[in-house]
């Protein structure tokens, strides 16, 4: 089974939790894409009715529109039944790193307003501790004087051997701009940062920081697809 097939298996398993009439947070990324496609297919087949989707990014909004999924937003639906989204890392306590697709702010807003938050991953996303994959912990920041913000973040985690890099894109290595017009600083940590909640709170206290990609104590279920099959882990 390829990684893409594993993502699809996890996504389809999550969509089994979707019932007609639900208000659903629609995640962003290559795994969540399969879940949104599947919801669209079940609506088209008449197996699901009366679903309202709340997209977590402009990209997912476009995808859901093309599938004919009725869409709304958090202002119209302050509480959602369920959200389904991927993750970049999952630790043994079901804490997550998210945001490598750049959608962490809207994802955290919407997934924090759900009764159930189902995370769908292939088993390559499982880590012993957050930051442990050697990949980034994203931090969304206001663009103003971003070098200063990056320096503050680097200093905050210097004991963890932190490298803080502005996320860029395209040939010109332009700064990546989020759906909300902000920049992202990617934090690369070598060691376990220990108290995640304290680290997350400290990051959010830095002026110009908007949000970070640590989703702590938010997932209610994690569905992991691996070569040995699909595992459903409830909080
Ligand atoms: O950027 C995001 O938050 C995505 O949901 C990410 O966490 C997972 O993306 P993937 O399913 O493409 O790996």
Boltz pocket constraint, residues with backbone or C-beta under 6 A from the ligand:
constraints:
  - pocket:
      binder: B
      contacts: [[A, 27], [A, 28], [A, 29], [A, 30], [A, 31], [A, 32], [A, 85], [A, 86], [A, 87], [A, 88], [A, 89], [A, 97], [A, 98], [A, 99], [A, 100], [A, 101], [A, 102], [A, 103], [A, 104], [A, 107], [A, 120]]
      max_distance: 6.0
